[in-house]
Amino acid sequence: MPNPPIRYLANCEIALDVSLEELSEDEWREWMVLDRYRAYKPPVRERLWRIDGSENR
C-alpha cells in the first residue's frame, strides 16, 4: 500500500509494539506532521464567533 491511512499505521504500531516512526517512510514525513507537539493548532474560538451575544449591525 503506497500511502496507508494513519489508523492502519496506528493499529500496526500497537500490534507490532513499535513506534510510528519505524513504520513510516521518510517521504511521508516531508508533508505529514506525525508529532503532536508540532501539529496544527486550531484558531482561537473567540476569533471565529462572537460569544458575548453582541452582533454587528
C-alpha positions in Angstrom: 0.0 0.0 0.0 1.7 3.2 -1.1 0.1 5.6 1.4 -1.8 3.8 4.1 -4.3 5.7 6.3 -2.9 6.8 9.7 -5.3 4.5 11.5 -3.7 1.5 9.8 -0.3 2.6 10.9 -1.5 3.2 14.4 -3.0 -0.3 14.6 0.2 -1.8 13.3 2.1 0.2 15.9 0.1 -1.3 18.7 0.1 -4.9 17.2 3.8 -4.9 16.5 4.9 -2.9 19.6 6.9 -0.5 17.5 6.9 3.3 17.2 5.1 5.1 14.4 8.4 6.5 13.1 9.6 2.9 12.5 6.6 2.2 10.3 6.5 5.4 8.3 8.6 6.1 5.2 10.9 9.1 5.1 9.0 10.9 2.3 5.7 10.7 4.3 7.4 12.9 7.0 8.1 15.6 4.4 4.4 16.5 4.2 2.8 14.9 7.2 3.2 16.1 10.8 3.3 13.0 13.0 4.3 14.8 16.1 1.5 16.2 18.4 3.8 19.0 19.6 4.3 20.4 16.1 0.8 19.7 14.8 -1.5 22.4 13.5 -3.3 24.3 16.3 -6.9 25.4 15.7 -7.7 29.1 15.7 -8.8 30.7 18.9 -12.6 30.3 19.4 -13.2 33.9 20.2 -11.8 35.0 16.8 -14.3 32.7 15.0 -17.5 33.5 16.8 -18.9 36.2 18.9 -19.5 34.5 22.2 -20.6 37.6 24.2 -24.0 37.7 22.5 -23.4 41.0 20.6 -23.9 41.4 16.9 -22.5 43.7 14.3 -25.4 45.6 12.6 
